[in-house]
Amino acid sequence: MLSFVALLFFSLQVTVIFAQPFSLSALYEDLLEKHSWGTSIPSPWRYHSTPDPHTLLTLRFRLRPSNFDQLLEHLSQTSDPFHERYGQHLSKAELDELMHPAEQTVMEVREWLNWHGMEDTVISSTADKSIVLTIPVSSAETLLNATYSIYAHESDTNNQILRTLEYSLPRHLHAHISLVSPTTYFGNSRTMKKTSFLQPMRHASHTSSSYDSSVQDDCSSTITPECLRDLYNTGNYTPSRTTSAKVGIVGFLGEYANTADFATFTRRYLQDATNATFDTIEVNGGENDQNSPGTEANLDVQYAAMAWPIPMTYYSTGGSPPFVTDSHTPNNTNEPYLDWLDYALALNDDELPRTVSISYGDDEQTVPADYATQVCNMFASLGSRGVSVMLSSGDDGVGGGDCKTNNGSNTVVFQPTFPASCPYVTAVGSTTGVTPETASSFSSGGFSRLFPQPSYQSTAVSAFFSGLGSKYSGLYNKSGRAYPDVSAQGEGYQVIISGEVQSVAGTSCSSPTFASIIAYLNDFKLATNGSTLGFLNPLLYANPGVFNDIISGSNPGCNSDGFTAGVGWDPVTGLGTPDFPKLQAIV
């Protein structure tokens, strides 16, 4: 009979013997798909050509943070107006600590790259949250079990991007890598729609340096800052903490904010702010072409200027046509949402804008889930640092085009918009008219098919469902994040473009308008208790009475009449339009 010690030794030997056949090859070759479009190329892109296998590609492996759940807990507490930690936002250093990946994560990913022959000398890191390496396309294809191709935009073959329809990672690394880019996200260019459009000119608008207590008659046909100040009762507020309540406008798609047009706009429509200015910061290859004023960019800065003298920065973010090739990067590999968020989260606390407006979006189904989740989590990170992010909800009602799913079934369903569908941003829909305001027919709204419904809006959304009943059953995801959250005027905006007045419409009008009001509120809160509002939605949904409820209008699309605005929250205008004194009272 074996002694206990001998038996233990025998067991250890068996364990070692059985462990020996296991190899790193088996571990790294056990691949699990991270994302795939199947054989379908996302519209409106078309296969163009096969890249030279020696073409260099810079891959970024975004590592899972060690304490993201703790970050969300911080965000939940500091954005809850009933919590004792309300408004106690994280500093950059505190956020960086939570977002730092575990040592095992960094080690596992580096060892995998080393196994594939990637020397440490070609592997770099970005604040230890990502691992970056530049390698030939052929090596990237081996690493990710992918096939990269050059794709061209169907309306402009010179607009080309380098992407793959699928990629995989070793099964065990899914727990360590949240996203590899660029891979399957195709929406980095003209498919990222600007949510604004020119309208036929309406009758001449008014100009004034005084603000009446009643809304002027021509505000029903043309919108200027005076109309908005009258409608939303902001005309009597004077900011006092302007150096801390900074406003950020994020631009993509080669949209440039023109300083001469801005000066003309303030002289004509903001006569109490004729000395207003804005800074332009070029992010990731963004440019500042003053000979090419953009409708979107000019709209955004001109109407966000209603918050002057709060300082404003326009972030011209690269990753859009025209893309200038070089020997290192012959094809477009930029991904603008991530590029700007990386930049913003790296800013020091005194540099970070506290109010941000973004007026761009994609159909949610065209955005890979891993990419959308990464972007949404980064918006949560901004919120945890005390930043309020407004996003236009979109201009397609409940969905544009044929509304067919892109998963092969070609089922017609309502199509939500991303990033408006992210639960950590404040999505802004559109209204029109003044007596009363009604929903704009293009105002996008609905329910995410990717992100679940957050608790802060469950009561409001349940009330809407009670009135909706079984209508449109199966066309939307009843358990998804509902949007928009709020709304503001969105038609007939008078915008100066190349020195001339143009009439502009879209939820792109609504987002900077709402952002200018939040900038005032951030200024007021800083003066009151030294903090900013940060992530807005829990506060807004807890106080629906501070909004002008919009109870008429609808957002047709997908060959349907769409949802209808009614009493309380609805997926057309959200909680309604702002009433500044009432908002000021709850802040």
C-alpha positions as CSV (number, residue, x, y, z in Angstrom):
1,M,0.0,0.0,0.0
2,L,1.3,3.4,-0.9
3,S,2.0,5.8,1.9
4,F,0.2,9.2,1.9
5,V,3.5,11.0,0.8
6,A,4.0,8.5,-2.0
7,L,0.4,8.8,-3.1
8,L,0.7,12.6,-3.1
9,F,3.9,12.4,-5.2
10,F,2.2,10.0,-7.6
11,S,-0.7,12.4,-8.0
12,L,1.6,15.3,-8.7
13,Q,3.3,13.2,-11.4
14,V,0.0,12.4,-13.0
15,T,-0.9,16.1,-13.0
16,V,2.3,17.1,-14.6
17,I,2.1,14.3,-17.2
18,F,-1.4,15.2,-18.2
19,A,-0.5,18.9,-18.4
20,Q,2.5,18.4,-20.7
21,P,0.5,17.9,-24.0
22,F,-1.0,21.4,-23.5
23,S,0.8,24.0,-25.6
24,L,0.7,27.6,-26.4
25,S,-0.2,26.6,-29.9
26,A,-3.4,25.0,-28.7
27,L,-4.2,28.1,-26.6
28,Y,-3.6,30.7,-29.3
29,E,-5.2,28.7,-32.1
30,D,-8.4,28.2,-30.2
31,L,-10.0,31.2,-32.0
32,L,-13.4,32.7,-31.3
33,E,-15.0,35.2,-33.6
34,K,-15.1,38.8,-32.2
35,H,-17.3,40.3,-34.9
36,S,-18.4,39.4,-38.5
37,W,-20.6,40.9,-41.1
38,G,-20.7,37.6,-42.9
39,T,-20.5,38.0,-46.6
40,S,-22.4,41.3,-46.6
41,I,-20.4,44.5,-47.2
42,P,-22.0,47.3,-45.1
43,S,-23.8,49.8,-47.3
44,P,-22.8,52.1,-49.0
45,W,-19.4,50.5,-49.3
46,R,-18.2,48.3,-52.2
47,Y,-15.2,46.1,-52.5
48,H,-12.4,47.9,-54.4
49,S,-9.2,45.9,-54.3
50,T,-6.8,43.8,-52.3
51,P,-4.1,45.8,-50.4
52,D,-0.5,45.2,-50.9
53,P,0.4,42.7,-48.2
54,H,3.4,44.9,-47.2
55,T,1.1,47.9,-46.5
56,L,1.6,49.0,-42.9
57,L,-1.5,48.9,-40.6
58,T,-1.6,50.4,-37.1
59,L,-3.7,48.2,-34.9
60,R,-4.9,49.3,-31.5
61,F,-5.9,46.6,-28.9
62,R,-8.1,48.2,-26.3
63,L,-7.6,46.4,-23.1
64,R,-10.5,45.8,-20.7
65,P,-10.2,48.0,-17.6
66,S,-9.8,46.3,-14.2
67,N,-12.5,48.3,-12.5
68,F,-15.1,49.4,-15.0
69,D,-18.0,48.2,-12.9
70,Q,-16.7,50.4,-10.1
71,L,-16.6,53.3,-12.5
72,L,-20.2,52.7,-13.4
73,E,-21.0,52.7,-9.7
74,H,-19.3,56.0,-9.3
75,L,-21.2,57.4,-12.2
76,S,-24.5,56.1,-10.8
77,Q,-23.9,57.8,-7.5
78,T,-22.5,61.1,-8.7
79,S,-25.3,61.6,-11.3
80,D,-28.1,60.7,-8.9
81,P,-29.6,63.9,-7.5
82,F,-30.8,61.9,-4.4
83,H,-27.4,60.4,-3.6
84,E,-25.1,62.0,-1.0
85,R,-22.2,61.8,-3.6
86,Y,-24.2,63.7,-6.2
87,G,-21.8,66.0,-8.2
88,Q,-18.6,64.5,-6.6
89,H,-17.1,63.6,-10.0
90,L,-13.8,61.7,-10.6
91,S,-10.6,63.5,-11.4
92,K,-8.5,62.4,-14.4
93,A,-6.1,60.5,-12.0
94,E,-9.0,58.7,-10.3
95,L,-10.6,57.7,-13.6
96,D,-7.2,56.5,-15.0
97,E,-6.7,54.3,-12.0
98,L,-10.1,52.6,-12.5
99,M,-9.6,52.2,-16.3
100,H,-6.1,50.8,-15.9
101,P,-6.1,47.1,-17.1
102,A,-5.0,44.4,-14.7
103,E,-1.3,43.3,-15.0
104,Q,-2.5,39.8,-16.1
105,T,-4.4,41.4,-19.0
106,V,-1.3,43.3,-20.2
107,M,0.9,40.2,-19.8
108,E,-1.6,37.9,-21.6
109,V,-1.9,40.1,-24.6
110,R,1.8,40.8,-24.9
111,E,2.7,37.1,-24.6
112,W,0.3,36.4,-27.5
113,L,1.8,39.1,-29.6
114,N,5.3,37.8,-28.8
115,W,4.2,34.3,-29.8
116,H,3.3,35.7,-33.2
117,G,6.7,37.2,-33.6
118,M,5.9,40.7,-32.6
119,E,8.9,42.0,-30.7
120,D,8.4,44.3,-27.7
121,T,10.3,47.0,-29.7
122,V,7.3,47.3,-32.1
123,I,4.7,47.2,-29.3
124,S,3.7,50.5,-27.7
125,S,1.0,51.5,-25.3
126,T,-1.3,54.5,-24.8
127,A,-1.5,55.4,-21.1
128,D,-1.4,51.6,-20.5
129,K,-5.1,51.3,-21.7
130,S,-4.2,50.1,-25.2
131,I,-1.5,48.2,-26.9
132,V,-0.6,49.6,-30.3
133,L,1.6,48.1,-33.0
134,T,2.3,48.9,-36.6
135,I,2.7,45.8,-38.8
136,P,2.1,44.7,-42.4
137,V,-1.4,43.9,-43.4
138,S,-0.4,40.3,-44.0
139,S,0.7,40.0,-40.4
140,A,-2.5,41.6,-39.1
141,E,-4.5,39.1,-41.1
142,T,-2.6,36.2,-39.5
143,L,-3.0,37.7,-36.1
144,L,-6.7,38.2,-36.3
145,N,-7.7,35.4,-38.7
146,A,-9.0,38.2,-41.0
147,T,-8.9,39.3,-44.6
148,Y,-8.4,43.0,-45.1
149,S,-9.6,44.7,-48.3
150,I,-9.8,48.2,-49.6
151,Y,-13.4,49.4,-49.8
152,A,-14.7,52.4,-51.8
153,H,-17.7,54.5,-51.1
154,E,-20.3,53.9,-53.8
155,S,-20.8,57.6,-54.5
156,D,-17.1,58.4,-54.5
157,T,-14.5,55.8,-55.3
158,N,-11.7,58.1,-54.2
159,N,-13.1,57.7,-50.6
160,Q,-11.5,54.5,-49.6
161,I,-11.0,52.7,-46.3
162,L,-9.1,49.6,-45.2
163,R,-11.3,47.2,-43.3
164,T,-12.1,43.5,-42.8
165,L,-15.5,41.9,-42.7
166,E,-14.6,39.7,-39.7
167,Y,-11.9,39.1,-37.1
168,S,-11.2,36.6,-34.3
169,L,-9.2,36.4,-31.2
170,P,-8.0,33.5,-29.1
171,R,-10.9,32.5,-26.9
172,H,-9.2,33.4,-23.6
173,L,-8.3,36.8,-24.8
174,H,-11.9,37.9,-25.2
175,A,-11.8,38.5,-21.4
176,H,-8.8,40.9,-21.9
177,I,-9.4,42.7,-25.2
178,S,-12.6,44.8,-25.6
179,L,-11.9,45.9,-29.2
180,V,-9.3,45.8,-32.0
181,S,-9.4,48.7,-34.4
182,P,-9.5,49.2,-37.3
183,T,-11.4,46.1,-38.1
184,T,-15.1,45.9,-38.9
185,Y,-16.4,49.4,-38.3
186,F,-17.2,50.9,-41.7
187,G,-19.0,54.1,-40.5
188,N,-16.0,56.4,-40.2
189,S,-16.6,58.5,-43.2
190,R,-19.6,59.8,-45.2
191,T,-21.8,57.1,-43.8
192,M,-21.6,58.9,-40.5
193,K,-24.5,61.2,-41.4
194,K,-24.5,64.9,-40.5
195,T,-27.8,65.4,-38.8
196,S,-28.6,68.7,-40.5
197,F,-29.9,69.8,-43.9
198,L,-30.6,73.0,-45.7
199,Q,-34.2,74.2,-46.1
200,P,-35.8,76.6,-48.5
201,M,-35.4,80.1,-47.2
202,R,-38.3,81.4,-45.1
203,H,-39.3,85.0,-44.7
204,A,-36.7,87.5,-43.4
205,S,-35.8,87.0,-39.7
206,H,-35.6,89.6,-37.0
207,T,-32.5,91.0,-35.5
208,S,-32.4,92.6,-32.1
209,S,-30.2,93.2,-29.1
210,S,-33.1,93.1,-26.6
211,Y,-35.1,90.1,-25.4
212,D,-38.9,90.4,-25.1
213,S,-40.8,88.4,-22.5
214,S,-43.0,86.9,-25.3
215,V,-41.9,85.0,-28.4
216,Q,-42.0,87.1,-31.5
217,D,-44.3,86.2,-34.3
218,D,-41.7,85.4,-36.9
219,C,-40.1,82.7,-34.6
220,S,-42.8,80.4,-36.0
221,S,-41.0,80.5,-39.4
222,T,-37.4,81.4,-38.6
223,I,-35.2,80.7,-35.6
224,T,-32.5,83.0,-34.3
225,P,-30.8,83.2,-30.8
226,E,-33.4,85.8,-29.8
227,C,-36.2,83.3,-30.5
228,L,-34.5,80.6,-28.5
229,R,-33.8,82.9,-25.5
230,D,-37.4,83.9,-25.5
231,L,-38.7,80.4,-25.9
232,Y,-36.5,78.8,-23.2
233,N,-36.2,81.8,-20.9
234,T,-32.4,82.2,-20.8
235,G,-32.2,85.9,-21.7
236,N,-31.8,87.2,-18.1
237,Y,-28.9,84.9,-17.1
238,T,-25.3,86.2,-16.9
239,P,-22.6,83.6,-16.5
240,S,-20.0,84.2,-13.8
241,R,-17.7,81.1,-13.7
242,T,-16.8,81.2,-17.4
243,T,-13.3,79.9,-17.2
244,S,-14.5,76.6,-15.8
245,A,-17.7,75.9,-17.7
246,K,-16.1,75.4,-21.1
247,V,-18.2,74.2,-24.1
248,G,-16.9,71.7,-26.6
249,I,-18.3,71.2,-30.2
250,V,-17.0,68.0,-31.9
251,G,-16.8,68.0,-35.7
252,F,-16.0,65.3,-38.2
253,L,-16.3,64.8,-41.9
254,G,-14.0,67.6,-42.9
255,E,-16.4,70.2,-41.5
256,Y,-14.7,73.5,-40.7
257,A,-16.1,76.3,-38.5
258,N,-15.5,79.6,-40.2
259,T,-14.4,82.5,-38.0
260,A,-15.5,85.2,-40.5
261,D,-19.0,83.7,-40.7
262,F,-19.1,83.5,-36.9
263,A,-18.3,87.2,-36.6
264,T,-21.0,88.0,-39.1
265,F,-23.5,85.9,-37.2
266,T,-22.7,87.5,-33.8
267,R,-23.0,91.0,-35.3
268,R,-26.4,90.2,-36.8
269,Y,-28.0,87.9,-34.2
270,L,-25.9,88.1,-31.0
271,Q,-25.3,91.8,-30.6
272,D,-24.5,91.4,-26.9
273,A,-21.7,89.0,-27.9
274,T,-20.1,90.7,-30.9
275,N,-16.7,90.1,-29.3
276,A,-17.4,86.3,-29.0
277,T,-14.7,83.9,-30.3
278,F,-14.0,80.2,-30.4
279,D,-10.8,78.1,-30.5
280,T,-10.2,75.4,-33.0
281,I,-8.2,72.4,-32.0
282,E,-7.2,69.9,-34.6
283,V,-7.5,66.3,-33.4
284,N,-5.9,63.3,-35.1
285,G,-5.2,64.9,-38.4
286,G,-8.2,67.2,-38.4
287,E,-7.8,70.4,-40.3
288,N,-9.0,74.0,-40.2
289,D,-9.7,75.1,-43.8
290,Q,-11.1,78.6,-43.5
291,N,-11.9,78.6,-47.3
292,S,-14.4,75.8,-46.9
293,P,-17.0,76.7,-44.3
294,G,-19.2,73.8,-43.2
295,T,-22.9,74.0,-42.8
296,E,-22.8,71.7,-39.8
297,A,-19.7,73.3,-38.2
298,N,-21.0,76.8,-38.6
299,L,-24.5,75.9,-37.3
300,D,-22.9,74.3,-34.2
301,V,-20.6,77.0,-33.2
302,Q,-23.0,79.9,-34.0
303,Y,-25.8,78.5,-31.8
304,A,-23.6,77.2,-29.0
305,A,-22.4,80.8,-28.8
306,M,-25.6,81.7,-27.1
307,A,-23.7,80.6,-23.9
308,W,-21.1,83.3,-24.5
309,P,-19.0,84.5,-22.6
310,I,-18.5,80.8,-21.6
311,P,-15.4,79.8,-23.7
312,M,-16.0,77.4,-26.7
313,T,-13.7,75.1,-28.5
314,Y,-14.4,73.4,-31.9
315,Y,-12.6,70.1,-32.2
316,S,-11.9,69.4,-35.9
317,T,-11.4,65.6,-35.8
318,G,-9.6,63.7,-38.6
319,G,-10.7,60.5,-40.1
320,S,-12.9,61.8,-43.0
321,P,-12.5,62.7,-46.6
322,P,-10.5,64.1,-48.2
323,F,-8.0,61.5,-46.8
324,V,-4.4,62.3,-47.7
325,T,-2.3,59.2,-48.2
326,D,1.4,58.7,-47.5
327,S,3.8,55.8,-47.7
328,H,2.9,54.7,-44.2
329,T,-0.9,54.9,-44.5
330,P,-2.1,54.6,-48.0
331,N,-5.7,53.9,-47.0
332,N,-8.0,55.5,-44.4
333,T,-7.7,53.6,-41.0
334,N,-9.1,56.4,-38.8
335,E,-12.2,55.9,-36.6
336,P,-13.3,59.4,-35.5
337,Y,-15.5,58.7,-32.4
338,L,-12.7,56.8,-30.8
339,D,-10.1,59.2,-31.9
340,W,-11.9,62.2,-30.3
341,L,-12.8,60.3,-27.1
342,D,-9.2,59.2,-26.7
343,Y,-8.1,62.8,-27.0
344,A,-10.7,64.2,-24.6
345,L,-10.2,61.6,-21.9
346,A,-6.4,62.4,-22.0
347,L,-7.1,66.1,-21.2
348,N,-6.3,67.4,-17.8
349,D,-9.1,68.4,-15.5
350,D,-8.7,72.1,-16.2
351,E,-8.7,71.6,-20.0
352,L,-11.7,69.4,-20.3
353,P,-14.9,71.0,-21.7
354,R,-17.8,70.5,-19.2
355,T,-20.5,70.7,-21.9
356,V,-20.1,68.8,-25.2
357,S,-22.4,68.8,-28.3
358,I,-22.0,66.2,-31.1
359,S,-24.3,66.2,-34.1
360,Y,-23.4,63.0,-36.0
361,G,-24.6,59.5,-36.1
362,D,-25.0,56.1,-37.8
363,D,-27.8,53.6,-38.0
364,E,-27.1,51.4,-34.9
365,Q,-27.2,48.2,-36.9
366,T,-24.3,49.3,-39.0
367,V,-22.0,49.7,-35.9
368,P,-20.3,46.5,-34.6
369,A,-21.4,45.8,-31.1
370,D,-17.8,45.7,-29.7
371,Y,-17.1,49.1,-31.3
372,A,-20.4,50.7,-30.1
373,T,-19.9,49.3,-26.6
374,Q,-16.4,50.7,-26.4
375,V,-17.5,54.2,-27.6
376,C,-20.5,54.2,-25.2
377,N,-18.2,53.2,-22.2
378,M,-15.9,56.1,-23.1
379,F,-18.9,58.4,-22.9
380,A,-19.6,57.0,-19.5
381,S,-16.0,57.8,-18.6
382,L,-16.5,61.4,-19.7
383,G,-19.7,61.6,-17.6
384,S,-17.8,60.3,-14.5
385,R,-15.4,63.3,-14.9
386,G,-18.3,65.8,-14.8
387,V,-18.9,66.2,-18.5
388,S,-22.4,66.6,-19.9
389,V,-22.6,65.2,-23.5
390,M,-25.5,66.1,-25.9
391,L,-26.0,64.1,-29.1
392,S,-28.5,64.9,-31.8
393,S,-31.0,62.0,-32.1
394,G,-31.0,61.9,-35.9
395,D,-33.2,63.0,-38.8
396,D,-34.9,59.8,-40.0
397,G,-37.9,59.5,-37.7
398,V,-38.1,55.8,-36.6
399,G,-35.8,54.8,-39.5
400,G,-34.6,55.8,-42.9
401,G,-34.3,53.9,-46.2
402,D,-35.9,50.5,-46.4
403,C,-35.4,49.8,-42.7
404,K,-34.4,46.2,-43.4
405,T,-32.1,44.4,-41.0
406,N,-28.6,43.6,-42.2
407,N,-28.3,40.2,-40.5
408,G,-29.5,38.3,-43.6
409,S,-33.1,38.1,-42.7
410,N,-34.0,41.4,-44.4
411,T,-36.8,42.0,-41.8
412,V,-38.3,45.5,-41.7
413,V,-37.9,47.0,-38.2
414,F,-37.5,50.5,-36.8
415,Q,-33.9,51.5,-36.9
416,P,-32.3,53.2,-33.9
417,T,-29.4,55.7,-34.2
418,F,-26.0,55.4,-32.6
419,P,-24.4,57.1,-30.5
420,A,-27.8,58.6,-29.5
421,S,-28.8,55.1,-28.3
422,C,-25.9,55.0,-25.8
423,P,-27.4,55.3,-22.3
424,Y,-24.6,57.6,-21.1
425,V,-25.4,60.5,-23.4
426,T,-28.3,62.9,-23.5
427,A,-30.0,62.5,-26.9
428,V,-31.8,65.6,-28.3
429,G,-34.7,65.5,-30.6
430,S,-36.4,68.3,-32.5
431,T,-39.5,70.5,-32.4
432,T,-41.0,73.3,-34.5
433,G,-43.5,76.1,-34.1
434,V,-44.1,78.2,-31.0
435,T,-47.8,78.3,-30.3
436,P,-47.4,75.6,-29.3
437,E,-44.2,73.7,-30.1
438,T,-44.8,70.4,-31.9
439,A,-42.6,67.5,-32.8
440,S,-40.6,67.8,-36.0
441,S,-41.5,64.9,-38.4
442,F,-37.8,64.0,-38.9
443,S,-37.0,63.8,-35.1
444,S,-35.4,60.4,-34.7
445,G,-36.5,58.3,-31.7
446,G,-37.1,54.8,-30.6
447,F,-35.4,52.0,-28.7
448,S,-31.9,50.5,-28.9
449,R,-31.5,47.0,-30.1
450,L,-28.0,46.9,-28.4
451,F,-28.2,48.7,-25.1
452,P,-30.7,47.7,-22.4
453,Q,-33.1,50.3,-20.9
454,P,-31.4,52.1,-18.0
455,S,-33.2,52.3,-14.7
456,Y,-33.3,56.1,-14.7
457,Q,-35.9,56.2,-17.5
458,S,-38.0,53.1,-16.6
459,T,-40.9,54.9,-15.0
460,A,-41.2,57.4,-17.9
461,V,-41.0,54.8,-20.6
462,S,-43.5,52.5,-18.8
463,A,-46.0,55.3,-18.9
464,F,-45.5,55.7,-22.6
465,F,-45.9,51.9,-23.2
466,S,-49.2,52.0,-21.3
467,G,-50.6,54.4,-23.8
468,L,-49.1,52.7,-26.9
469,G,-50.4,49.2,-26.2
470,S,-49.6,46.6,-28.8
471,K,-49.1,49.1,-31.7
472,Y,-45.9,48.4,-33.6
473,S,-45.3,45.2,-31.7
474,G,-42.3,43.5,-33.1
475,L,-41.0,46.5,-34.8
476,Y,-39.0,47.8,-31.9
477,N,-37.1,46.5,-28.8
478,K,-39.4,47.2,-25.8
479,S,-36.5,46.5,-23.4
480,G,-34.0,48.8,-25.1
481,R,-32.6,52.1,-24.1
482,A,-35.2,54.7,-25.1
483,Y,-34.4,58.0,-26.8
484,P,-34.5,61.0,-27.3
485,D,-34.2,62.2,-23.8
486,V,-35.1,65.9,-24.5
487,S,-35.7,68.2,-27.4
488,A,-35.4,71.7,-28.7
489,Q,-36.3,73.7,-31.8
490,G,-34.9,72.1,-35.0
491,E,-36.2,74.0,-38.1
492,G,-35.6,77.3,-39.8
493,Y,-32.4,78.1,-38.1
494,Q,-30.7,81.2,-39.6
495,V,-27.1,80.3,-40.1
496,I,-24.3,82.3,-41.8
497,I,-22.5,80.2,-44.4
498,S,-19.9,81.9,-46.7
499,G,-21.3,85.3,-45.7
500,E,-24.9,84.5,-46.6
501,V,-27.9,83.6,-44.5
502,Q,-29.1,80.0,-45.0
503,S,-32.1,78.2,-43.4
504,V,-31.0,75.0,-41.7
505,A,-33.0,72.2,-40.1
506,G,-32.2,69.0,-38.3
507,T,-31.6,67.6,-34.8
508,S,-28.1,69.1,-35.3
509,C,-29.8,72.4,-34.6
510,S,-31.3,71.1,-31.4
511,S,-28.2,69.6,-29.8
512,P,-26.0,72.8,-29.6
513,T,-29.1,74.8,-28.6
514,F,-29.7,72.5,-25.7
515,A,-26.0,72.4,-24.9
516,S,-25.9,76.2,-24.6
517,I,-28.5,75.9,-21.9
518,I,-26.7,73.2,-20.1
519,A,-23.5,75.4,-20.3
520,Y,-25.4,78.1,-18.4
521,L,-26.6,75.5,-15.8
522,N,-23.0,74.2,-15.4
523,D,-21.9,77.8,-14.8
524,F,-24.6,78.3,-12.3
525,K,-23.8,75.0,-10.5
526,L,-20.1,75.9,-10.4
527,A,-21.0,79.2,-8.8
528,T,-23.3,77.5,-6.3
529,N,-21.2,74.6,-5.1
530,G,-18.1,74.3,-7.3
531,S,-19.2,71.3,-9.2
532,T,-20.7,70.6,-12.7
533,L,-23.7,68.5,-13.7
534,G,-21.9,65.7,-15.4
535,F,-24.1,63.0,-16.8
536,L,-27.5,64.6,-17.0
537,N,-30.1,61.9,-17.5
538,P,-30.9,60.8,-14.0
539,L,-31.5,64.4,-12.9
540,L,-33.7,65.2,-15.9
541,Y,-35.9,62.1,-15.6
542,A,-36.3,62.7,-11.9
543,N,-37.7,66.2,-12.7
544,P,-39.9,65.9,-15.8
545,G,-41.9,69.0,-14.7
546,V,-39.1,71.3,-15.6
547,F,-39.7,70.7,-19.4
548,N,-42.3,72.1,-21.8
549,D,-44.2,68.9,-22.6
550,I,-44.7,68.4,-26.4
551,I,-47.9,66.7,-27.0
552,S,-48.4,66.7,-30.8
553,G,-46.5,65.5,-33.8
554,S,-45.0,62.3,-34.9
555,N,-41.8,60.8,-36.5
556,P,-42.8,58.7,-39.5
557,G,-40.4,56.3,-41.1
558,C,-40.1,52.6,-42.2
559,N,-43.3,53.0,-44.1
560,S,-45.2,53.8,-40.9
561,D,-46.6,56.8,-39.2
562,G,-44.0,56.4,-36.5
563,F,-44.5,57.2,-32.8
564,T,-46.7,60.0,-31.6
565,A,-45.7,62.8,-29.2
566,G,-48.0,62.9,-26.1
567,V,-48.2,63.7,-22.5
568,G,-45.0,62.8,-20.7
569,W,-41.9,61.2,-22.2
570,D,-42.2,59.9,-25.8
571,P,-39.8,58.6,-28.4
572,V,-40.2,61.7,-30.6
573,T,-39.4,64.6,-28.3
574,G,-38.3,62.9,-25.1
575,L,-39.3,64.8,-21.9
576,G,-39.8,68.0,-23.9
577,T,-38.1,71.3,-24.4
578,P,-36.2,73.2,-21.6
579,D,-37.5,75.9,-19.3
580,F,-34.3,77.5,-17.9
581,P,-35.6,79.0,-14.7
582,K,-37.2,75.6,-13.7
583,L,-34.0,73.8,-14.6
584,Q,-32.0,76.3,-12.6
585,A,-34.3,75.7,-9.6
586,I,-33.5,71.9,-9.5
587,V,-29.7,72.5,-10.0
